[in-house]
């Protein structure tokens, strides 16, 4: 059982390019989340999905979009990357949502640098 | 606004005890999590408190006082592998999870 996988592990991206970060879980969790983690700041929620077919905006959604076509996958897309989106991105899942009600399990993260 | 305060960094000695504090001001309270995050890795769940008092789990214990908006994580018999960041997160009245910036714990031999 892999838990949660993310791809790529790291990426350097030119500003203005489109990028999709992939996240897959095999725990049959209903809820999934995308966070960014920046030095000196707490994890900040970008988007979430409480169940397949639904998504919601978190604290910092601008410049990002998500989809949840099935239970397992929750890709995060940067339509036109900007340097301020340089960060470590974590995908997480929990048996149920909303975000605060269940223990969250995190993927290994994607380190993204936008130049 | 909502705020969670933790010390930025702490240093302790192998074999000793350390207490990491977390104070919070949030719109409501529905529980508090502690996560551990080793450098370059994902956060992993340590504990969950929703009622006042101490929850013990092996070498780690977590305490909550809702009236004081305060929690601490107590680590006993420190080992080098305990060097990590410890993240405090609070569930607010909207069941949103509010994260602190984390406390980096450095263990010295």
HADDOCK unambig.tbl for C-alpha pairs under 7 A between the chains (distance, minus, plus):
assign (segid A and resid 40 and name CA) (segid B and resid 101 and name CA) 5.87 0.50 0.50
assign (segid A and resid 41 and name CA) (segid B and resid 101 and name CA) 4.66 0.50 0.50
assign (segid A and resid 42 and name CA) (segid B and resid 99 and name CA) 5.19 0.50 0.50
assign (segid A and resid 42 and name CA) (segid B and resid 100 and name CA) 4.89 0.50 0.50
assign (segid A and resid 42 and name CA) (segid B and resid 101 and name CA) 3.72 0.50 0.50
assign (segid A and resid 42 and name CA) (segid B and resid 102 and name CA) 6.70 0.50 0.50
assign (segid A and resid 43 and name CA) (segid B and resid 99 and name CA) 5.82 0.50 0.50
assign (segid A and resid 98 and name CA) (segid B and resid 95 and name CA) 6.20 0.50 0.50
assign (segid A and resid 98 and name CA) (segid B and resid 96 and name CA) 6.93 0.50 0.50
assign (segid A and resid 99 and name CA) (segid B and resid 95 and name CA) 6.62 0.50 0.50
assign (segid A and resid 99 and name CA) (segid B and resid 96 and name CA) 5.66 0.50 0.50
assign (segid A and resid 99 and name CA) (segid B and resid 97 and name CA) 5.99 0.50 0.50
assign (segid A and resid 100 and name CA) (segid B and resid 91 and name CA) 5.11 0.50 0.50
assign (segid A and resid 100 and name CA) (segid B and resid 95 and name CA) 4.81 0.50 0.50
assign (segid A and resid 100 and name CA) (segid B and resid 96 and name CA) 4.98 0.50 0.50
assign (segid A and resid 100 and name CA) (segid B and resid 97 and name CA) 4.70 0.50 0.50
assign (segid A and resid 101 and name CA) (segid B and resid 95 and name CA) 6.49 0.50 0.50
assign (segid A and resid 105 and name CA) (segid B and resid 44 and name CA) 6.82 0.50 0.50
assign (segid A and resid 106 and name CA) (segid B and resid 42 and name CA) 5.83 0.50 0.50
assign (segid A and resid 106 and name CA) (segid B and resid 43 and name CA) 6.32 0.50 0.50
assign (segid A and resid 107 and name CA) (segid B and resid 42 and name CA) 6.25 0.50 0.50
assign (segid A and resid 108 and name CA) (segid B and resid 41 and name CA) 5.96 0.50 0.50
assign (segid A and resid 108 and name CA) (segid B and resid 42 and name CA) 5.11 0.50 0.50
assign (segid A and resid 109 and name CA) (segid B and resid 42 and name CA) 6.56 0.50 0.50
